[in-house]
């Protein structure tokens, strides 16, 4: 049964191997180039402060390139689910070849289990090699940037992409079993995997561990560093607040010393037309920042420190593998009931 499953899968495996080589070789070359660029930047600095500034410039220069590569890697699980998972069972039903196997001494559940395990092994190896190459190539920039929790970066490094690939494969295979048509199963798989990636990254990941919190005083310099502070809202953007070596997950509204939310009328008066253009103490928001700071405001910031990176990787990977196992169990149960 293992030999038969491999024989049926070998054409897809060969196509996957070609695609893997076509992706890994450029990643290795990119890693070499990034390391050469890092050495060139560090060669220009004379002290620790200068080197820190050089590394920030280095990270900013190469960040867009890596984000483009990361976005491509994030699509790999969906592609695996569509082209390796969905056709695995659906193609058997369309061609009717499952009847030949089932008429022998092979039980349906054993047939499904072997097919899933054989291809899942190839999925783990393929996704693991691709992720290893990208993680190695991007490590100089990731270290310099110090922001490992960025949505795209986190989902394209280390363990999580492998778990996503296994989950996507399981979803594709089981949808193929349920739908019994290859093309609809492929379309549903791609859609479901992409939706799952979005939901987990934005709705689940921030809550995998209870966040740490701190109160941040909204002084004039702090207000001038904010983004999204204008006539639209009195809630600062999450991206506008930075906590060293941490991922900011949420920020409260501007609050007064007694803990209540700043009155919208007061906020509107401070940012009235002309206030931001007035010089005041200087900075982005001018006199508007002086007006807001005079109310002794603060915000409560929730964040995840970077030292939790590996626990988050493990927790999200275990969650995805659990979902993959549950999905496979649904297929295992369903095929046992099929007449």
N, C-alpha and C positions, 0 to 999 in steps of 0.2 A: 504493500500500500504506500509506503514511503517512496519507493522507487517510482511508482506510477504518478504520485503527486508531483514529484520533482520533474518527471518527464513532461507532464502537462504544463509545468510552470517555467521550464527552462528558456523558452523564447522570451517571455516577459523578463526573466532574470537577466538574460543577455542584454536586452534593451536598457534595463536598469543599471547594469554594470557600465555600459557605454556612457549613459548620462552621468553616473557617479564620477567616472574618470574625467569627463568634460567639465565637471564642477570643481573637483578637488584640485586638479592641476592649477587652474587660475587662482584658487584660494592659497595654495602654497606659494605661488609667485607673489601674490599680494602680501602675504605675511613677510616674505623676504624684503619687499619694497618698503613696507611699513617700518621694519626694524632699521633699515638703512636711513630712512627719513628721520627716525627718532635720534639716531646717533648724530646726524647732521644738525638737528636742533640743539641737542645738548652740547655740541662742540662750540656753540656760539655764546654760551652762558659762562659767567665768571664766578658767581656765588649761588647760594641756595635759593635766594629769592629770584634771581635771574633765571635759574633752571626751572623753578616752578612756573614762572611766566612762560618760558619756552615750551614747557610741556602742555600748558593750556592752549597755546597757539597751535602746537602740533596736533592735539586732539581735535580742535575746531577745524583744522584744515582737512582732516581725513574723516570726520564724522559723517558727512553726507554720503561719501562713497560706501562706508560700512552700513549705513542705514538702508541704502539701496540693496546691498547684498543680503542684509538681514531680512528685508521684506521678501526677497526671492526665496530664502530658506524657509520662511514661515508658510509659504505655499506648498512646500514639499509634502507635508503630511496629507493635505487635501489631494495632491496628485497621486500619492501612494494609495490612498483610499479609493480614488476613482479608477486607477489603471491596474492596480494589483488586487484590491479588495473586492470591488463591485463585480468584476467579471468572473471571479473565482468560482462562485456557485451559480450565478445567473447564466453564465455561458453553458454550464452543464445542463441546466433545465431547457434552455433554448435548443440545444443540439440533441437532447434526449439521451446523452451518454450516461447519465446517472442511473438509468434503468439497468444498463448492462452490469454496472458494479453492484447495484442492490440485489440483482438476481443471483449473484454469487454468494459466497459465505460471508461477505463483508456487511456488517451492520451499518445502518445509516449514521448513527451517532459516531461510531468509530471512523467512518469515512470522513465525516465533517471534521472531527477532532484532528485527524492526521493532516488533512489539507490545511487547516488553520495553523497548526504548529509548524509545518514545513515552511509555509510562506512567511509566517510571523518571524521565524528565525532570520530569513533573508531581510525582512523589514528592519529588524534590530541592527543587523550588521551594516546595512546601507545607511540608515539614519545615523548610526553611531559614527561611522567613518566621516560622513559629511559634517556632522556637528563638531567632531574632533578637529577637523581641518579648519573650520571657521573659528572655533574657539581659540585655537593656536594662532591663526593669522591675526585675529582682532585683539589679542591680549595686550599688546603695547598701548593701543588706543584706549581700550577699556580701563587699563590701569591709570593712564593719564587723566581720563575723563572722570573716573571715580563714581560713575552713576550706573551701577549694574542692574538697577531695578526698572530702568526705562522699559516701557511695554514691549517694544520691538526687540530690544537687546536681550531682555530676560527670556523671551520665548524662543530665541535662536541660539542659545548657548547651553553647553553642558548636558544635563539630563532631560530637561523638559522637552526638547524637540523629539527625542527618541520616544518618550511616552506619548506625545501627540501622534507620532507616526503609527505606533501600535494601536492606539485608540481609533485613528482614522481607518486603518486596515480592518479592524474588527467591525466598525460601523459599515464599511463598504461591503464586506462579506455577508453580514447578516441582512443588510438591505437587499442584496442580490438574492439571498434565500427567500426573503419575504415578497419582493416584487417580481422576481423570476424573469426580469427583462434587463439586459445589460445597460442600455443607454439611460433609461429612467433611473436605474440604481446609481449610475455614475453621477448624474445631475444632482440627485438627492444627497449623495455622499458629500460632494463638494460643498453644497450649500450648508449642510449640517455641521461639517467640520469647521468651516469658516465662522459660522455663528457661534459655535462652541468656543473657538479661540477668542472671539471678541468678548463673550460673556465671562469666561474665566479670567481674562486679563483685567477687565474693568469692574466686574461685579463680585468676583470670588477672591481673586488673589489678594486684594488689600485686607481681607478679613481672615486669611489663613491663620494668622496669629494676632492676638490683641495688640493694637498699636500703643506706642508710648506717646505721651502728650506733654506739651509745655505751653506756658503762656508767653506770648511775645508782645512786648510793649510797642505801640505804634508811635514811635518818635518821628520827627521830621525826616531823618535819613531813612528810617524803615519804610515810611509811607512813600517816599520818592523812589524806592526800589520796587514797589509793587507794580503788577500788571493788572489790567482789567479794572482799575479804579477810575471811574469816570461818572458820567451821568446815568449809567445804566444800573449799577448795583453797588451796594456797600459791602459786598462780600469779596474779599481779595481772591484772585486766581490762585489755585494751588501752585502753579508754576512761578508765581510771583514771590513766594516765600521759600527761602533755602534754609535747610538745617544741615550743618556739616556732616558728611558721611552718612546721609540718611535719605530715605524716600518719603517725601511729604505726601500723605494720602488724603487729608482733608483739612480744611481751614474754616473756622466759624465766621459769622458776621462780625463786623466791628462792634466791640462791646465797651460799655462804660465801666468805671471802677466797681460799681455794685453788681456787675455781671449781666446786666440787661443789654439787649441789642440797641445800638445807637438809633435814635429816632430818625426816620427817613427825612423829616423836614429839616432837622439839623444838618444831616448829610447833604441835602440839596442846597442849603444855604452856603455851606462851605465850598461846594464845587460849582457855585453859580457862575454863569458866563463872566469872564474877566478875571475871576479869582486865579485860575490856573495860569493865566497870562501875566499876572502881576508878579513882580520879582520875589517878594517875600524873602525867605531865607535862601532862595535859589533851589535848584533841582528840577525834577520833572514836573511837579505839580505846583511849584511856586507858592503863592500865598494860600492856596487851597490846603497844602500840606501843613502850613502853620496853623490854620484854622482847625483842622482835624486834630492835630497833636495837642492843641490847647485843651481838649476834652479828656486828656489822659486815657486814651483808648488802648485796648489790647485785643488780640485774637488768640484763640486756643488752637494750637497746631497739633494734629495727629500725624505720627510718622513711624516708619519702620527703619531701624538702624541697619547699615550695610552689613553688620556682622551676622544678621539673620538671613543672608543671601542663601547659604546652603540649606538651612532648614526649610526655607521657602521652596527651593528647588526640589527637595525630597518630598515635601508635602504635596506640591502640585503634581509631581510625577506619580506619586502613589494614588492620588485622586484619579488621574487619567487612566492608570493601569487598572484601578478598581472599576471604572466605567467600562473599560475595554473588556474586562472579565465578565461584568454583568451583561454587556451586549452579547458576548459569545455564549453566555448561558441561555439567553433568550433564543438564540439560533439553535443551540443544542436541544432545548426544550421543544422548539417548534418542529424541528425535523423529525423528532421522535413521534410527533402526533400526525405527521403527514401520511396520508394513505398512499 
